[in-house]
Amino acid sequence: MSTIQDAPSTRTVADVTGTRGTARTGTDEIQDRFLRLLVTQMKNQDPLNPLDNAQVTTQLAQISTVNGIEKLNATMEALTGSVGAGQSLQAAGMIGRNVLVPGSTLQLAGGRGAFGVELAEAADQVKVAVYDAAGREVQVVNLGALPPGALALEWDGATADGGRATDGTYRLAVSASRNGQQVSAQTLAIGSVQAVSQNGPGVVLNLGALGTAGLADVRQIL
């Protein structure tokens, strides 16, 4: 008497659907192929060696996992798109506003120049050195003690020799300490948001002569 081979029962969902390695089918096709395989296994199982319930349960779990991953990916893509749209809308409201971003450039105009500093922790001594286009130090602004975080400041154009600096571009360098120990600090430049663009998943702000910056770079909106 001939027997019916139960070889199909040894194949897994990953074998049939092609999910072992690189997936090549959509969720609907995977489920359809899985159900056809399961029905075929049940129809052709050996009565003396019936399909193992544990094996069926394992394969059901596999198809559920594949389906779950597909749905999770779709949900994450939709969420990413929604976050990107929200960021673009938020950034569009910043057009025409001034923002503080990491940078060492200061523009002196009309004898006044705005800038900022950011401290990782409180400092009891903060100084900002101002250099002209030739790299000469023209002033050291003593800011005294400052709290942690970002702070908008202004230089009045006064030079160390008692004169007045001419309008133009200057470079800044900050130093900070507490109880004689150095404190991490950086200078901040002020730029006007002229345009907003989407760059992949992120939003880019066009700050004119200051270049571009991401939303995460903005320390303050002025």
Contacts in CASP RR format, 6 or more apart in sequence:
PFRMAT RR
TARGET T0000
AUTHOR 0000-0000-0000
METHOD contacts of the structure
MODEL  1
MSTIQDAPSTRTVADVTGTRGTARTGTDEIQDRFLRLLVTQMKNQDPLNP
LDNAQVTTQLAQISTVNGIEKLNATMEALTGSVGAGQSLQAAGMIGRNVL
VPGSTLQLAGGRGAFGVELAEAADQVKVAVYDAAGREVQVVNLGALPPGA
LALEWDGATADGGRATDGTYRLAVSASRNGQQVSAQTLAIGSVQAVSQNG
PGVVLNLGALGTAGLADVRQIL
3 46 0 8 1.000
3 48 0 8 1.000
4 44 0 8 1.000
4 45 0 8 1.000
4 46 0 8 1.000
5 44 0 8 1.000
5 46 0 8 1.000
6 41 0 8 1.000
6 44 0 8 1.000
6 45 0 8 1.000
6 46 0 8 1.000
6 49 0 8 1.000
6 51 0 8 1.000
8 37 0 8 1.000
8 40 0 8 1.000
8 41 0 8 1.000
8 44 0 8 1.000
9 41 0 8 1.000
9 45 0 8 1.000
9 51 0 8 1.000
9 52 0 8 1.000
9 55 0 8 1.000
11 37 0 8 1.000
12 58 0 8 1.000
12 59 0 8 1.000
12 62 0 8 1.000
13 19 0 8 1.000
13 30 0 8 1.000
13 34 0 8 1.000
13 37 0 8 1.000
13 59 0 8 1.000
13 62 0 8 1.000
13 63 0 8 1.000
13 66 0 8 1.000
14 20 0 8 1.000
14 62 0 8 1.000
16 33 0 8 1.000
16 34 0 8 1.000
16 37 0 8 1.000
17 23 0 8 1.000
17 25 0 8 1.000
17 29 0 8 1.000
17 30 0 8 1.000
17 33 0 8 1.000
17 34 0 8 1.000
17 63 0 8 1.000
17 66 0 8 1.000
18 24 0 8 1.000
18 25 0 8 1.000
19 30 0 8 1.000
19 66 0 8 1.000
23 66 0 8 1.000
25 33 0 8 1.000
26 70 0 8 1.000
27 66 0 8 1.000
27 67 0 8 1.000
27 70 0 8 1.000
27 71 0 8 1.000
30 63 0 8 1.000
30 66 0 8 1.000
30 67 0 8 1.000
31 63 0 8 1.000
31 67 0 8 1.000
34 59 0 8 1.000
34 63 0 8 1.000
38 56 0 8 1.000
38 59 0 8 1.000
41 51 0 8 1.000
42 51 0 8 1.000
45 51 0 8 1.000
80 201 0 8 1.000
83 201 0 8 1.000
84 198 0 8 1.000
84 201 0 8 1.000
84 202 0 8 1.000
84 203 0 8 1.000
87 202 0 8 1.000
87 203 0 8 1.000
87 215 0 8 1.000
88 196 0 8 1.000
88 198 0 8 1.000
88 203 0 8 1.000
90 203 0 8 1.000
90 215 0 8 1.000
91 193 0 8 1.000
91 196 0 8 1.000
91 203 0 8 1.000
91 205 0 8 1.000
91 215 0 8 1.000
92 196 0 8 1.000
94 193 0 8 1.000
94 196 0 8 1.000
94 205 0 8 1.000
94 218 0 8 1.000
94 221 0 8 1.000
95 193 0 8 1.000
95 194 0 8 1.000
95 195 0 8 1.000
95 196 0 8 1.000
96 192 0 8 1.000
96 193 0 8 1.000
96 194 0 8 1.000
97 192 0 8 1.000
97 193 0 8 1.000
97 221 0 8 1.000
97 222 0 8 1.000
98 114 0 8 1.000
98 190 0 8 1.000
98 191 0 8 1.000
98 192 0 8 1.000
98 193 0 8 1.000
98 221 0 8 1.000
98 222 0 8 1.000
99 190 0 8 1.000
99 191 0 8 1.000
99 192 0 8 1.000
99 193 0 8 1.000
99 205 0 8 1.000
99 207 0 8 1.000
99 213 0 8 1.000
99 218 0 8 1.000
99 219 0 8 1.000
99 220 0 8 1.000
99 221 0 8 1.000
99 222 0 8 1.000
100 116 0 8 1.000
100 150 0 8 1.000
100 152 0 8 1.000
100 188 0 8 1.000
100 189 0 8 1.000
100 190 0 8 1.000
100 218 0 8 1.000
100 219 0 8 1.000
100 220 0 8 1.000
100 222 0 8 1.000
101 188 0 8 1.000
101 189 0 8 1.000
101 191 0 8 1.000
101 207 0 8 1.000
101 210 0 8 1.000
101 213 0 8 1.000
101 217 0 8 1.000
101 218 0 8 1.000
101 219 0 8 1.000
102 118 0 8 1.000
102 186 0 8 1.000
102 187 0 8 1.000
102 188 0 8 1.000
102 189 0 8 1.000
102 213 0 8 1.000
102 217 0 8 1.000
102 219 0 8 1.000
103 172 0 8 1.000
103 186 0 8 1.000
103 187 0 8 1.000
103 188 0 8 1.000
103 189 0 8 1.000
103 210 0 8 1.000
104 171 0 8 1.000
104 172 0 8 1.000
104 173 0 8 1.000
104 187 0 8 1.000
104 189 0 8 1.000
105 169 0 8 1.000
105 170 0 8 1.000
105 171 0 8 1.000
105 172 0 8 1.000
105 189 0 8 1.000
105 210 0 8 1.000
106 113 0 8 1.000
106 114 0 8 1.000
106 115 0 8 1.000
106 130 0 8 1.000
106 155 0 8 1.000
106 169 0 8 1.000
106 170 0 8 1.000
106 171 0 8 1.000
106 172 0 8 1.000
106 189 0 8 1.000
107 113 0 8 1.000
107 168 0 8 1.000
107 169 0 8 1.000
107 170 0 8 1.000
107 209 0 8 1.000
108 155 0 8 1.000
108 157 0 8 1.000
108 165 0 8 1.000
108 166 0 8 1.000
108 167 0 8 1.000
108 168 0 8 1.000
108 169 0 8 1.000
108 170 0 8 1.000
109 167 0 8 1.000
109 168 0 8 1.000
110 167 0 8 1.000
111 156 0 8 1.000
111 157 0 8 1.000
111 164 0 8 1.000
111 165 0 8 1.000
111 167 0 8 1.000
112 154 0 8 1.000
112 155 0 8 1.000
112 156 0 8 1.000
112 157 0 8 1.000
113 154 0 8 1.000
113 155 0 8 1.000
113 156 0 8 1.000
113 157 0 8 1.000
114 152 0 8 1.000
114 153 0 8 1.000
114 154 0 8 1.000
114 155 0 8 1.000
114 190 0 8 1.000
115 128 0 8 1.000
115 152 0 8 1.000
115 153 0 8 1.000
115 154 0 8 1.000
115 155 0 8 1.000
115 172 0 8 1.000
115 187 0 8 1.000
115 188 0 8 1.000
115 189 0 8 1.000
115 190 0 8 1.000
116 150 0 8 1.000
116 151 0 8 1.000
116 152 0 8 1.000
116 153 0 8 1.000
116 187 0 8 1.000
116 188 0 8 1.000
116 189 0 8 1.000
116 190 0 8 1.000
117 126 0 8 1.000
117 128 0 8 1.000
117 143 0 8 1.000
117 146 0 8 1.000
117 150 0 8 1.000
117 151 0 8 1.000
117 153 0 8 1.000
117 174 0 8 1.000
117 176 0 8 1.000
117 185 0 8 1.000
117 186 0 8 1.000
117 187 0 8 1.000
117 188 0 8 1.000
118 149 0 8 1.000
118 150 0 8 1.000
118 151 0 8 1.000
118 185 0 8 1.000
118 186 0 8 1.000
118 187 0 8 1.000
118 188 0 8 1.000
118 219 0 8 1.000
119 126 0 8 1.000
119 146 0 8 1.000
119 147 0 8 1.000
119 148 0 8 1.000
119 149 0 8 1.000
119 151 0 8 1.000
119 176 0 8 1.000
119 183 0 8 1.000
119 184 0 8 1.000
119 185 0 8 1.000
120 148 0 8 1.000
120 149 0 8 1.000
120 183 0 8 1.000
120 184 0 8 1.000
120 185 0 8 1.000
121 148 0 8 1.000
121 178 0 8 1.000
121 183 0 8 1.000
121 184 0 8 1.000
122 145 0 8 1.000
122 146 0 8 1.000
122 147 0 8 1.000
122 148 0 8 1.000
122 178 0 8 1.000
122 183 0 8 1.000
123 145 0 8 1.000
123 146 0 8 1.000
123 176 0 8 1.000
123 177 0 8 1.000
123 178 0 8 1.000
123 183 0 8 1.000
123 185 0 8 1.000
124 144 0 8 1.000
124 145 0 8 1.000
124 177 0 8 1.000
124 178 0 8 1.000
124 179 0 8 1.000
125 144 0 8 1.000
125 145 0 8 1.000
125 176 0 8 1.000
125 177 0 8 1.000
125 178 0 8 1.000
125 180 0 8 1.000
126 142 0 8 1.000
126 143 0 8 1.000
126 144 0 8 1.000
126 145 0 8 1.000
126 146 0 8 1.000
126 174 0 8 1.000
126 175 0 8 1.000
126 176 0 8 1.000
126 185 0 8 1.000
127 140 0 8 1.000
127 141 0 8 1.000
127 142 0 8 1.000
127 143 0 8 1.000
127 144 0 8 1.000
127 174 0 8 1.000
127 175 0 8 1.000
127 176 0 8 1.000
128 140 0 8 1.000
128 141 0 8 1.000
128 143 0 8 1.000
128 153 0 8 1.000
128 155 0 8 1.000
128 172 0 8 1.000
128 173 0 8 1.000
128 174 0 8 1.000
128 187 0 8 1.000
129 137 0 8 1.000
129 139 0 8 1.000
129 140 0 8 1.000
129 141 0 8 1.000
129 172 0 8 1.000
129 173 0 8 1.000
129 174 0 8 1.000
129 175 0 8 1.000
130 137 0 8 1.000
130 138 0 8 1.000
130 139 0 8 1.000
130 140 0 8 1.000
130 141 0 8 1.000
130 155 0 8 1.000
130 165 0 8 1.000
130 170 0 8 1.000
130 171 0 8 1.000
130 172 0 8 1.000
131 137 0 8 1.000
131 138 0 8 1.000
131 170 0 8 1.000
131 171 0 8 1.000
131 172 0 8 1.000
131 173 0 8 1.000
132 138 0 8 1.000
132 165 0 8 1.000
132 170 0 8 1.000
133 168 0 8 1.000
133 169 0 8 1.000
133 170 0 8 1.000
135 171 0 8 1.000
137 160 0 8 1.000
138 159 0 8 1.000
138 160 0 8 1.000
138 165 0 8 1.000
138 170 0 8 1.000
139 155 0 8 1.000
139 157 0 8 1.000
139 158 0 8 1.000
139 159 0 8 1.000
139 160 0 8 1.000
139 165 0 8 1.000
140 160 0 8 1.000
141 153 0 8 1.000
141 155 0 8 1.000
143 153 0 8 1.000
146 176 0 8 1.000
149 219 0 8 1.000
150 188 0 8 1.000
150 219 0 8 1.000
150 220 0 8 1.000
152 188 0 8 1.000
152 190 0 8 1.000
152 220 0 8 1.000
152 222 0 8 1.000
157 164 0 8 1.000
157 165 0 8 1.000
158 164 0 8 1.000
158 165 0 8 1.000
159 165 0 8 1.000
172 187 0 8 1.000
173 187 0 8 1.000
174 185 0 8 1.000
174 186 0 8 1.000
174 187 0 8 1.000
175 182 0 8 1.000
175 185 0 8 1.000
176 182 0 8 1.000
176 183 0 8 1.000
176 184 0 8 1.000
176 185 0 8 1.000
177 183 0 8 1.000
188 219 0 8 1.000
188 220 0 8 1.000
189 210 0 8 1.000
190 222 0 8 1.000
191 207 0 8 1.000
191 208 0 8 1.000
191 210 0 8 1.000
192 207 0 8 1.000
192 208 0 8 1.000
193 205 0 8 1.000
193 206 0 8 1.000
193 207 0 8 1.000
194 206 0 8 1.000
194 207 0 8 1.000
194 208 0 8 1.000
195 205 0 8 1.000
195 206 0 8 1.000
196 203 0 8 1.000
196 204 0 8 1.000
196 205 0 8 1.000
196 206 0 8 1.000
197 203 0 8 1.000
197 204 0 8 1.000
197 206 0 8 1.000
198 204 0 8 1.000
202 214 0 8 1.000
202 215 0 8 1.000
203 214 0 8 1.000
203 215 0 8 1.000
204 212 0 8 1.000
204 213 0 8 1.000
204 214 0 8 1.000
205 212 0 8 1.000
205 213 0 8 1.000
205 214 0 8 1.000
205 215 0 8 1.000
205 217 0 8 1.000
205 218 0 8 1.000
206 212 0 8 1.000
207 213 0 8 1.000
END
